[in-house]
Amino acid sequence: MRWIASLVAETHRILIRGGVFLYPGDDRKGYERGRLCMVYECAAIAFLVEQAGGRATDAIDPILNQQASELHGRTPFAFGSANKVDKISTYHDLPENETSALFGRRGLFRT
């Protein structure tokens, strides 16, 4: 796992070495729809990643299939190698009572 804390640097690293980038939405105020801007951050990165053979999604729908409702609209974002992003998307399809390492009661995104 690596975290550079720069979307552009992370994109470069993932394009060169592979891997996955996650910036999910969560229950905190202001983070429900993620923190990255759809129009000028996520869509641009999604285009590059998909041209390189990867995937970019909000964990439910592909980013490039979405339409922004406002200029500064935000979205959750996951991108990287196609098989890893597809696996992340399957976690969102699990039933609510399913406990997983990622979204369970004491999972990665919950304390």
Buried (B, 14 or more C-beta within 10 A) or exposed (E): EEEEEEBEEBBEBBBEEEBBBBBBBEEEEEBEBBBBBBBEBBBBBBEBBBEEEBBBBBBEEBBBEBEBEEEEBBBBBBBBBBEBBEEBBEBBEEEEEEEEEBBEEEEEEEE
